[in-house]
Amino acid sequence: MRVLITGANGFVGKNLRLHLSEREDVEVVTFTRDDDPASLPAMLREVGFVFHLAGVNRPQDPQEFVTGNADLTQILAQAIRAEAESTGRKVPVIYASSTQAARDNPYGLSKRSAEQALFEALRSQQIPVHVFRLPNVFGKWCKPNYNSAVATFCHNIARGLPIQINDPAAPVTLVYVDDVIERFLQLLDGADAQVDAEGFALVAPQYSTTVGELAKRIQGFRDSRDTLTIDRVGTGLIRALYATYVSYLPVETFSYPVPKYGDPRGVFVEMLKTSDSGQFSYFTAHPGITRGGHYHHTKTEKFLVIKGQARFKFRHMQTGETHELVTTGAEPEIVETVPGWTHDITNIGQDEMVVMLWANEVFDRQRPDTFACPL
């Protein structure tokens, strides 16, 4: 299928183009600000689906709201209707409108007029039209210092620049660009329309938060490079915000140093700490060196030798039972320490040993739960 994307160079358009480029069954035709709206009828004769993402939201001249939103959409709607009347082809349309369309400001009025043009022109011909009144969309490639607080906060905080917050308690509703595009593609592939009571297409999940909370979260991502403690970035809004923040990093900050502690045995490096899932680190040991020689009451650890040859020794603190095993970097194998067993690890190879380590809790110097007891 050939699809048309208007506003193909915009924030959502760029993300949509990337997703579509991953498919072999779709060819993309683009319409940008450099193109003449008069070319739309000819473009439509070649496509089977339209993503209408073009729009104006912060012009120098308020009249551009009308020409860039209402008028352009009117031209598109008339061209699609004419195509249906002349050839019988009913080209479905997805339109990225805005929640601002419910307001009586110049931008909202122009978006509402565009919505009406599509509904009136297309539904009379039973042409599928999906109008999304999107809240604040965020994600990679959104323009900072323009109309997105998330983009501005991410861009500035990643560069150590100040941010301005007029009202930290101001509510904000967000939707992640990947979730928007996932719904767009579902409709492209024939999914059933899901609409609200007013007939507007739905996208989920949507997130409710405040401007102050946004700034706090994003600043926390920046601070994690110093504290090594990362937020819970694997699900939901925080996952999407973290991915967005990282996408604004300047190339010169793609990497950052972490502390390294060395002694005659080797080095110990902490990589990452979490609020409730422990920490990750690694250590090295020279040939013949033994590390450990302690036990824990509650703390547990997972060791993975990624280079060299290691001998692990264990002794039960009550029964005196012992256990010994050998692992190597050539055969990945997790060795887990068990509370109440003193343990150590010795490099029995001829080269430096490198071991990755996860502990289920972050090391607390005031309560280390680590008690020396050589084997």
Backbone torsions as a table, in degrees:
resi	resn	phi	psi	omega
1	MET	NA	140.7	171.8
2	ARG	-97.2	132.8	-179.8
3	VAL	-123.4	149.7	177.5
4	LEU	-105.8	131.6	174.0
5	ILE	-118.1	115.1	170.6
6	THR	-89.1	147.6	-174.5
7	GLY	68.6	35.8	-173.0
8	ALA	-67.0	-19.6	180.0
9	ASN	-97.0	4.0	177.6
10	GLY	-81.1	179.5	-177.4
11	PHE	-56.9	-57.5	-179.4
12	VAL	-68.7	-37.0	-180.0
13	GLY	-60.4	-42.4	179.6
14	LYS	-63.8	-42.8	179.2
15	ASN	-66.2	-41.0	178.5
16	LEU	-63.7	-43.2	179.6
17	ARG	-59.7	-40.7	179.7
18	LEU	-63.9	-44.2	179.0
19	HIS	-62.4	-42.7	-178.9
20	LEU	-69.0	-28.9	179.5
21	SER	-66.2	-17.0	179.7
22	GLU	-82.6	-5.9	-177.8
23	ARG	-107.0	139.5	179.2
24	GLU	-90.4	-8.4	-176.2
25	ASP	-99.6	8.8	-176.6
26	VAL	-131.7	134.9	172.1
27	GLU	-117.7	134.4	-172.7
28	VAL	-104.3	132.9	169.6
29	VAL	-111.6	133.4	-173.6
30	THR	-114.8	146.9	173.1
31	PHE	-128.4	124.7	-178.3
32	THR	-126.6	-178.4	179.9
33	ARG	-63.3	-19.6	179.3
34	ASP	-79.5	-10.2	-176.9
35	ASP	-94.4	151.4	179.2
36	ASP	-83.5	126.8	177.2
37	PRO	-54.2	-24.9	179.1
38	ALA	-65.6	-15.4	179.9
39	SER	-83.1	-8.2	-175.8
40	LEU	-61.4	-43.4	179.6
41	PRO	-57.6	-40.8	178.6
42	ALA	-66.5	-38.5	178.3
43	MET	-62.5	-39.6	-175.8
44	LEU	-66.2	-26.8	179.6
45	ARG	-67.2	-13.7	-175.8
46	GLU	-107.5	-1.1	-172.2
47	VAL	-124.0	161.0	179.7
48	GLY	-116.5	1.6	-179.2
49	PHE	-160.8	145.0	-178.9
50	VAL	-125.4	128.7	167.9
51	PHE	-105.1	104.5	-177.7
52	HIS	-94.1	95.9	-176.3
53	LEU	-110.1	-9.3	-176.7
54	ALA	-65.6	144.8	177.5
55	GLY	179.5	166.8	179.2
56	VAL	-122.4	127.9	179.9
57	ASN	-128.1	-8.7	176.2
58	ARG	-148.8	69.9	-177.2
59	PRO	-85.1	162.7	172.6
60	GLN	-74.7	-34.6	179.0
61	ASP	-112.2	120.3	-178.8
62	PRO	-56.4	-22.3	178.2
63	GLN	-62.6	-23.6	179.3
64	GLU	-65.8	-22.8	173.4
65	PHE	-57.7	-43.8	-177.2
66	VAL	-69.6	-50.1	-176.4
67	THR	-69.6	-38.8	-175.3
68	GLY	-83.1	-19.9	-179.5
69	ASN	-112.5	-66.9	-175.2
70	ALA	-68.2	-51.4	-174.6
71	ASP	-65.8	-45.3	-179.5
72	LEU	-60.9	-42.2	-179.7
73	THR	-67.3	-35.7	177.2
74	GLN	-62.0	-42.2	178.3
75	ILE	-62.4	-44.6	-180.0
76	LEU	-63.3	-45.9	-178.2
77	ALA	-62.6	-42.4	179.5
78	GLN	-65.4	-37.9	179.5
79	ALA	-66.5	-39.8	179.0
80	ILE	-67.4	-40.9	178.2
81	ARG	-64.6	-41.2	178.9
82	ALA	-63.2	-37.5	177.5
83	GLU	-63.2	-41.1	179.1
84	ALA	-66.5	-40.5	-178.2
85	GLU	-69.4	-33.8	-175.7
86	SER	-88.5	-32.6	-174.1
87	THR	-120.0	-14.2	-176.0
88	GLY	84.7	-5.0	179.6
89	ARG	-77.2	126.4	179.2
90	LYS	-108.4	98.0	-174.0
91	VAL	-85.0	114.1	179.5
92	PRO	-64.0	151.6	-178.5
93	VAL	-131.6	133.7	165.3
94	ILE	-107.5	128.1	179.2
95	TYR	-118.1	126.3	177.1
96	ALA	-89.1	91.1	174.8
97	SER	-91.1	-161.7	-174.8
98	SER	-142.8	152.4	173.4
99	THR	-61.1	-19.6	176.7
100	GLN	-63.9	-18.1	-179.6
101	ALA	-62.9	-16.5	177.7
102	ALA	-84.3	-3.5	-177.5
103	ARG	-107.4	158.2	-176.3
104	ASP	-99.3	43.1	171.9
105	ASN	-100.3	166.1	-175.8
106	PRO	-54.7	-40.9	179.2
107	TYR	-66.6	-49.2	-179.0
108	GLY	-60.7	-40.8	178.8
109	LEU	-63.2	-39.3	-179.2
110	SER	-69.3	-35.8	178.4
111	LYS	-71.1	-38.6	179.1
112	ARG	-66.2	-38.2	176.7
113	SER	-63.0	-39.0	177.9
114	ALA	-64.8	-42.5	177.5
115	GLU	-58.3	-46.6	-177.6
116	GLN	-63.1	-37.2	179.2
117	ALA	-61.4	-41.8	179.5
118	LEU	-68.4	-47.1	-178.9
119	PHE	-60.9	-44.3	-176.0
120	GLU	-70.5	-42.7	-175.4
121	ALA	-76.0	-34.3	-170.4
122	LEU	-96.6	-38.4	-176.6
123	ARG	-69.2	-24.9	177.1
124	SER	-64.6	-22.3	178.2
125	GLN	-105.4	11.5	-177.4
126	GLN	55.2	39.0	176.9
127	ILE	-90.5	127.8	179.7
128	PRO	-60.8	126.4	177.1
129	VAL	-133.9	128.6	-177.6
130	HIS	-120.0	106.1	-178.8
131	VAL	-102.5	117.5	179.0
132	PHE	-100.6	117.8	170.7
133	ARG	-89.1	88.6	-172.2
134	LEU	-80.9	139.6	168.9
135	PRO	-76.9	-157.1	179.9
136	ASN	-66.2	114.6	179.2
137	VAL	-93.5	133.5	-179.9
138	PHE	-132.5	161.2	179.7
139	GLY	151.6	-175.0	-177.5
140	LYS	-61.8	144.3	172.7
141	TRP	78.4	7.3	172.9
142	CYS	-74.4	140.9	-173.7
143	LYS	-74.5	122.7	178.8
144	PRO	-78.4	163.3	178.3
145	ASN	53.4	39.0	-178.5
146	TYR	-130.9	-81.3	179.3
147	ASN	-142.8	18.6	-179.7
148	SER	-129.4	116.1	177.9
149	ALA	-63.6	-38.5	-179.9
150	VAL	-61.3	-48.3	-179.6
151	ALA	-61.3	-43.1	-179.1
152	THR	-65.6	-46.0	179.8
153	PHE	-61.3	-45.9	-178.9
154	CYS	-62.2	-48.3	-178.4
155	HIS	-60.6	-48.7	-175.4
156	ASN	-71.6	-45.1	-178.1
157	ILE	-65.1	-37.4	178.4
158	ALA	-63.5	-21.6	-178.1
159	ARG	-109.0	8.1	-179.8
160	GLY	70.2	24.0	-179.5
161	LEU	-95.4	152.9	-179.5
162	PRO	-70.9	155.3	172.8
163	ILE	-120.9	154.8	-179.5
164	GLN	-114.8	127.3	178.7
165	ILE	-125.6	114.2	-179.7
166	ASN	-81.1	-38.7	-179.1
167	ASP	-142.0	98.9	-177.8
168	PRO	-59.3	-26.2	-176.8
169	ALA	-87.6	-0.7	-178.4
170	ALA	-60.8	127.6	-179.0
171	PRO	-75.0	151.9	177.0
172	VAL	-146.3	138.0	176.1
173	THR	-109.4	131.6	-172.2
174	LEU	-125.9	151.5	169.8
175	VAL	-139.2	138.0	-174.7
176	TYR	-83.6	138.7	-174.1
177	VAL	-58.9	-37.0	179.6
178	ASP	-65.6	-33.1	177.4
179	ASP	-70.5	-37.7	176.2
180	VAL	-61.1	-48.3	-176.8
181	ILE	-68.1	-35.9	176.8
182	GLU	-58.6	-41.8	178.6
183	ARG	-69.3	-39.4	175.9
184	PHE	-55.8	-46.5	-175.9
185	LEU	-70.9	-31.5	175.2
186	GLN	-61.7	-42.3	178.3
187	LEU	-67.9	-38.5	175.4
188	LEU	-57.6	-37.3	-177.1
189	ASP	-87.7	8.9	172.3
190	GLY	97.9	13.0	179.3
191	ALA	-64.8	154.3	177.2
192	ASP	-67.3	142.2	177.5
193	ALA	-68.9	141.5	174.3
194	GLN	-123.8	118.9	-174.0
195	VAL	-129.3	160.7	176.0
196	ASP	-88.0	-172.2	-175.2
197	ALA	-64.6	-22.8	-179.3
198	GLU	-95.3	0.3	177.1
199	GLY	91.9	10.1	179.8
200	PHE	-91.8	140.5	-177.5
201	ALA	-66.1	148.9	-175.4
202	LEU	-108.3	145.2	172.2
203	VAL	-134.9	140.9	-178.7
204	ALA	-143.2	156.1	1.0
205	PRO	-82.9	156.9	170.0
206	GLN	-114.4	142.5	-173.1
207	TYR	-115.3	135.8	176.5
208	SER	-110.9	128.4	179.0
209	THR	-152.8	-163.4	177.1
210	THR	-125.7	161.7	179.4
211	VAL	-61.5	-41.3	180.0
212	GLY	-64.3	-39.7	178.8
213	GLU	-66.5	-39.1	176.1
214	LEU	-57.0	-50.6	-178.4
215	ALA	-61.5	-40.1	179.7
216	LYS	-63.1	-44.3	-179.9
217	ARG	-62.9	-47.3	-175.8
218	ILE	-68.2	-37.9	175.1
219	GLN	-63.2	-34.5	177.4
220	GLY	-63.7	-35.5	176.3
221	PHE	-61.7	-43.4	179.3
222	ARG	-64.3	-44.2	-177.0
223	ASP	-67.2	-22.3	-177.1
224	SER	-62.9	-22.7	177.1
225	ARG	-69.4	-25.6	178.7
226	ASP	-89.9	-42.3	-177.9
227	THR	-85.2	-16.8	-173.4
228	LEU	65.2	7.0	-179.3
229	THR	-100.8	116.9	-176.9
230	ILE	-99.2	148.4	176.3
231	ASP	-71.9	177.4	177.9
232	ARG	-81.8	90.0	-168.5
233	VAL	-101.8	20.6	-174.1
234	GLY	-97.1	-11.7	-176.9
235	THR	-144.3	158.0	167.8
236	GLY	61.8	-149.2	-175.9
237	LEU	-59.7	-40.8	-175.8
238	ILE	-67.2	-37.4	175.4
239	ARG	-58.9	-48.5	-177.6
240	ALA	-67.1	-40.2	178.3
241	LEU	-64.4	-40.5	-178.6
242	TYR	-66.2	-43.7	177.0
243	ALA	-59.9	-39.5	179.2
244	THR	-66.3	-45.6	179.4
245	TYR	-58.6	-47.4	-178.2
246	VAL	-62.0	-31.5	-179.1
247	SER	-67.5	-15.2	179.5
248	TYR	-97.0	3.1	179.8
249	LEU	-66.6	133.0	171.4
250	PRO	-64.6	149.8	-175.9
251	VAL	-58.5	-30.6	-178.7
252	GLU	-71.8	-8.3	177.4
253	THR	-114.7	19.6	175.9
254	PHE	-63.7	-23.5	179.0
255	SER	-124.4	159.6	177.5
256	TYR	-154.9	148.7	-177.5
257	PRO	-79.2	155.8	172.7
258	VAL	-126.4	155.3	-177.6
259	PRO	-63.3	144.0	176.2
260	LYS	-127.5	130.0	-178.8
261	TYR	-114.9	121.3	-176.9
262	GLY	-120.6	151.9	172.6
263	ASP	-151.9	-177.8	-177.0
264	PRO	-59.1	-18.6	-179.5
265	ARG	-78.6	-31.6	-174.8
266	GLY	153.7	-150.3	-179.3
267	VAL	-126.8	158.1	175.2
268	PHE	-130.7	129.0	-176.0
269	VAL	-130.8	123.1	172.8
270	GLU	-86.7	129.7	-177.6
271	MET	-101.3	-48.1	-171.0
272	LEU	-155.4	138.1	175.9
273	LYS	-121.4	150.2	178.2
274	THR	-122.3	163.4	-178.6
275	SER	-72.3	-29.1	-174.6
276	ASP	-147.8	13.2	-179.3
277	SER	-132.2	29.0	173.8
278	GLY	80.5	-158.4	-176.1
279	GLN	-143.9	160.2	-179.8
280	PHE	-118.2	142.1	179.3
281	SER	-157.8	177.2	171.3
282	TYR	-145.9	159.5	176.2
283	PHE	-143.0	161.6	176.2
284	THR	-120.2	160.9	175.8
285	ALA	-147.2	135.4	176.7
286	HIS	-74.9	161.1	179.5
287	PRO	-52.1	132.9	177.9
288	GLY	84.8	-8.4	-176.9
289	ILE	-81.2	138.5	175.3
290	THR	-111.5	132.8	175.0
291	ARG	-117.3	159.9	-180.0
292	GLY	94.6	-128.3	-175.0
293	GLY	76.2	49.1	179.5
294	HIS	-156.4	170.2	176.9
295	TYR	-132.3	166.9	178.0
296	HIS	-128.7	150.2	174.0
297	HIS	-81.7	-40.2	-173.9
298	THR	-130.0	-34.5	-176.0
299	LYS	-61.9	140.4	172.2
300	THR	-124.9	157.6	-177.3
301	GLU	-140.2	154.2	172.1
302	LYS	-122.4	125.7	179.1
303	PHE	-108.7	140.2	174.3
304	LEU	-134.8	110.8	176.3
305	VAL	-74.3	119.4	179.9
306	ILE	-107.4	-8.7	173.9
307	LYS	-155.3	134.0	176.8
308	GLY	97.9	-167.5	-176.5
309	GLN	-131.0	129.7	-173.9
310	ALA	-126.7	144.2	171.3
311	ARG	-114.1	122.3	176.6
312	PHE	-100.6	135.8	176.6
313	LYS	-124.6	142.2	-179.2
314	PHE	-133.6	147.9	172.1
315	ARG	-144.6	128.5	179.8
316	HIS	-68.7	132.7	-174.6
317	MET	-72.9	-14.7	178.9
318	GLN	-107.1	-49.6	-173.3
319	THR	-89.0	-19.8	-176.2
320	GLY	81.0	0.3	177.7
321	GLU	-57.0	141.8	-179.2
322	THR	-120.4	156.9	176.9
323	HIS	-149.0	147.3	-178.4
324	GLU	-144.3	142.2	176.8
325	LEU	-151.8	159.9	-178.2
326	VAL	-125.0	134.2	174.5
327	THR	-131.5	160.1	178.9
328	THR	-136.3	160.4	176.4
329	GLY	-65.8	-20.3	-178.6
330	ALA	-73.3	-24.0	-179.5
331	GLU	-128.6	94.2	-175.2
332	PRO	-56.6	128.1	-179.3
333	GLU	-152.6	127.8	178.7
334	ILE	-82.4	133.1	172.5
335	VAL	-113.9	125.4	-175.5
336	GLU	-109.8	133.3	175.0
337	THR	-86.1	149.6	-172.8
338	VAL	-121.7	131.9	177.7
339	PRO	-54.3	138.9	178.6
340	GLY	88.1	-1.1	175.0
341	TRP	-115.3	121.8	172.2
342	THR	-74.3	148.6	-171.9
343	HIS	-151.1	156.2	171.9
344	ASP	-149.6	170.6	179.8
345	ILE	-137.3	131.8	-177.1
346	THR	-123.2	135.8	173.9
347	ASN	-78.4	107.9	-179.2
348	ILE	-103.6	11.0	177.8
349	GLY	-94.6	-173.5	-178.1
350	GLN	-97.9	-9.8	-177.2
351	ASP	-120.7	174.3	176.5
352	GLU	-59.4	140.3	177.3
353	MET	-103.4	137.8	177.6
354	VAL	-123.8	128.0	-174.7
355	VAL	-130.5	127.9	173.2
356	MET	-88.1	145.0	-173.3
357	LEU	-138.9	131.5	168.6
358	TRP	-118.5	131.9	173.4
359	ALA	-114.8	143.4	-174.0
360	ASN	-75.5	-4.5	176.2
361	GLU	-142.6	152.3	178.1
362	VAL	-73.7	137.4	-177.1
363	PHE	-61.8	127.2	178.8
364	ASP	-115.2	110.8	-176.8
365	ARG	-64.0	-24.6	178.6
366	GLN	-78.8	-30.4	178.3
367	ARG	-137.3	75.0	-171.1
368	PRO	-73.7	-18.7	-174.9
369	ASP	47.4	45.3	178.5
370	THR	-139.0	117.4	-172.6
371	PHE	-126.6	122.2	-176.4
372	ALA	-61.7	133.9	177.1
373	CYS	-164.3	84.3	-176.4
374	PRO	-59.4	149.6	176.6
375	LEU	-89.2	NA	NA
